[in-house]
Every structure is written in C-alpha cells, then in structure tokens.
Amino acid sequence: MNSVTETCVVSIPSDTVLQFLSNIENLPKWSTKFVQKLIVSDGKHKAVTPIGEVFIKYDVNKQAGLVDIYAGPTENRMRPAYLRVIPFSENSTGVMFTFFQWPDTDDQTWKMFCDWIKIEVANIKKHFS
C-alpha cells in the first residue's frame, strides 16, 4: 500500500493549532484543493470536491493530538486520512498529515491526492504564519 506524508512546523502553541484543525468548519480554510464547499445535510457533513460530493467525518482525540478525517462517497465507504499535531515546545508545533492509497483508489486519483497534500499542509503553515 502506498502512503504519503507531509509535515510542517509552526511557531504557535499546539493547543491553538489543534483547536483550529479539529474544527470541521475550518476544513475549507486549509484544505482548499479538496474541499470547495462544506455543507451540512441531515446533521451530517458533506464536502463538494473536484471528484464529487463526499461525506466527511472527524474523529478527534485532543489529548493525543489526533484528528482522523474520514471521507467517501457514502458513509460506508469513507477512508481515513490522519492529521497529527505534535507539541515540540511552548511555541513550536509540528503538523503531520498522512494519506494511504486504499485498494479502491485508482492511480490517477492517488497522484492528485499526493499533489494536493503538499498544498494543504502549506496552507496550514501559511494560516499560522
């Protein structure tokens, strides 16, 4: 299975970074290639993306600094991407974002995701600069 990880370090306390990244409403602010628009329908989040409308769900563990982002065309076919917020010091925080190429992800879509993850992590860094 292929994987891609992008990282950045920001000069902001980890609590501030985690608060921003763990709020699903902020997803369009940094995931600008994937999320064109975020909508709520029947209490569930969906994103309008270049590959169609997808369900979006977060699983957050603030104590561990984990934000698992699930996305997929149906609620039963969502795949995770993993965000990690790592405190280095009082004002230095690492962010790590990892995608895996799941068996149902074709190579063309995978390449697009690999290009996008670089932009999304750069957006996170820019947001906190």
ABEGO torsion letter per residue (X at the ends): XBBBBBBBBBBBBAAAAAAAAABAAAAAAABAAABABBBBBGGBBBBBBAAEBBBBBBBBBAAAGBBBBBBBABAAABBBBBBBBBBABAABBBBBBBBBBBAABBAAAAAAAAAAAAAAAAAAAAAAX
